[in-house]
Amino acid sequence: YAFDVGIISIIGRLDDERKEELKRNYCVVDKGYNSFFNRIPGTSYHKAIL
């Protein structure tokens, strides 16, 4: 719910497909922020910086 409220306040209304895509991408970046810094392919950090 908080993610949806944040999206509406920052971007405005989005169709469901775009909102789900943004949510998936946000989760990848979030996992990258909370991971050990390395550039090994396949790790959460590496996926987040791509």
Backbone hydrogen bonds, N-H to C=O, Kabsch-Sander energy under -0.5 kcal/mol:
donor,donor_aa,acceptor,acceptor_aa,energy
5,V,1,Y,-2.2
6,G,2,A,-2.4
7,I,3,F,-2.4
8,I,4,D,-2.3
9,S,5,V,-2.3
10,I,6,G,-2.0
11,I,7,I,-2.9
12,G,7,I,-1.8
19,K,15,D,-2.3
20,E,16,D,-2.3
21,E,17,E,-1.9
22,L,18,R,-2.5
23,K,19,K,-2.2
24,R,20,E,-2.4
25,N,21,E,-2.3
26,Y,22,L,-2.5
27,C,23,K,-2.1
28,V,24,R,-1.8
29,V,25,N,-2.2
30,D,26,Y,-2.9
31,K,27,C,-2.2
32,G,28,V,-1.8
33,Y,29,V,-2.2
34,N,30,D,-1.5
35,S,32,G,-1.2
38,N,36,F,-0.5
43,T,40,I,-1.8
47,K,43,T,-2.3
48,A,44,S,-2.0
49,I,45,Y,-1.7
50,L,46,H,-0.8
